[in-house]
Amino acid sequence: MAIEALTIRAIGNSSGVVLPKELLELLNVKRGDKLFVTRTPDGIALKPYDEDFAEQMELAREIMREDRNILRELAK
């Protein structure tokens, strides 16, 4: 798939982009599916939503919130 520019459009009170059919096929998703948006060193990454991964990430966030001070000390 060639790199192409996507236009940000108004969608109600929000903004969004329309993903081309080829990108939807590459991601193996369809209309109505959810995507993970992840920040990377190069920008952002889109990945198909995975319920198990989402639960694991929420658990990791809780642990990081609860043990914030311990993790800070370990990072030194």
C-alpha positions in Angstrom: 0.0 0.0 0.0 1.4 3.4 -1.0 1.6 6.1 1.6 -1.3 8.6 1.2 -2.5 11.6 3.0 -5.7 11.3 4.9 -7.9 14.4 5.5 -9.3 15.2 8.9 -13.0 15.8 8.6 -15.7 17.1 10.9 -17.8 14.2 12.3 -20.5 15.7 14.5 -18.7 17.7 17.2 -15.6 15.6 16.7 -13.0 15.1 14.0 -11.9 12.0 12.2 -10.4 10.4 9.1 -11.8 8.0 6.7 -9.6 4.9 6.4 -9.3 3.5 2.8 -10.6 0.0 2.0 -7.0 -1.2 1.5 -6.0 -0.1 5.0 -9.0 -1.8 6.5 -8.1 -5.0 4.7 -4.5 -4.7 5.9 -5.6 -4.2 9.5 -8.1 -7.0 9.0 -11.0 -4.9 10.4 -14.3 -3.7 9.1 -16.8 -0.9 9.8 -17.8 -1.0 13.5 -14.7 -2.7 14.7 -12.5 -1.0 17.3 -8.8 -0.1 16.9 -6.0 0.4 19.4 -4.1 3.7 18.9 -0.7 3.5 20.4 2.0 6.2 20.6 5.4 5.1 19.2 8.7 6.8 18.8 7.8 7.3 15.1 4.3 8.6 15.6 1.2 6.5 16.2 0.3 2.9 15.4 -3.2 1.5 14.6 -3.9 -2.1 15.6 -7.0 -4.2 15.7 -8.7 -4.1 19.2 -8.0 -7.2 21.3 -10.1 -7.6 24.4 -7.5 -9.7 26.3 -4.8 -7.2 25.6 -7.1 -4.3 26.7 -7.7 -6.1 30.0 -3.9 -6.7 30.5 -3.2 -3.0 29.8 -5.8 -1.9 32.2 -4.3 -4.2 34.9 -0.8 -2.8 34.1 -2.1 0.8 34.4 -3.6 0.0 37.8 -0.4 -1.5 39.1 1.6 1.5 37.8 -0.8 3.9 39.6 -0.7 1.9 42.8 3.0 1.3 42.8 4.1 4.6 41.3 6.7 5.4 44.0 8.2 2.0 44.0 8.5 2.0 40.2 10.1 5.5 40.3 12.8 4.2 42.7 13.5 1.2 40.6 13.9 3.4 37.6 16.8 5.3 39.2 
